[in-house]
Amino acid sequence: MERADAAWVHGRDQDTRQAALASRRVVIIGCGAIGAPVATQLAMAGVGYVLLVDPENLSWANIGRHPLGADSVGFGKALQLAKKLAVSFPHARFDSRTEEFGVILQKEQSLLVDCDLIVCATGVWSVESALNAWHIGGKRPANILYSWTEPHACAGHAVAIKPDDACLQCQFSRLGDAKTILTEWGSVGPKREPACGAVYQPYGPVELAWTTDLASALALDCLLGKILRSRHRIWAGPKTLLEAAGGSWNADWIRNREEREAGGFLEERVWAKDLTCPICT
Ligand SMILES: [Zn+2]
């Protein structure tokens, strides 16, 4: 007889976080190159319920940096990932929706309210700002985590927003430009996929893993009640990666901060409130 219960699978009965994590509910909005690995890591860490939301199908160009592979190409990312995780972790629950976030917000808002954490990994400002306005406007899941990368995965960001503290908008312009940008690209710019015009940057899963780990670790801290104020974690990639991709550090990021020049480190800071913020002030 071999044990296959959650407490044994996720930490051989030694991980004191397991009872809490098994009772947590997480919604992942955007199951792409960040959302899908974060969902997978949270499932591996023992989170008891994960709802995956993404309207897109998996394409061949996705699979080099996605936990799903060739057998899922042409099928919905959210549906396929929920199926895969359910097979891997039969003691946990996985669900999926193939509607846009806005549709979920209209038709099934309770799914968003009744969870412990929403992870928004779309990188799309219209979705992020709508979610932020909803969060601050009175519907209150305890935590929303936003994560995105800078071009070529040379820097990554994970931000945990608490509903009664600084909101996402506080550190963004009205058009959705982050106030803290680590890298600069001059004329290199992001490359674009010729067929569909989608932004394409030729980084791989290895470079991206720093950002997905950053987001997953912050998600766990949110789920375990360790995040009391809105927080920002930054991954600054190594300068060698940045230069190989044709970028340089943003002058504001390294001004008077010589120790940041080489990159390759994590930084955690307060996500500061903007007293003129149109959403939360
Ligand atoms: Zn704000």
Residues whose N, C-alpha, C, O or C-beta is under 5 A from the ligand:
A	BS01	ZN	A166 C167 Q169 C170 C277 I279 C280
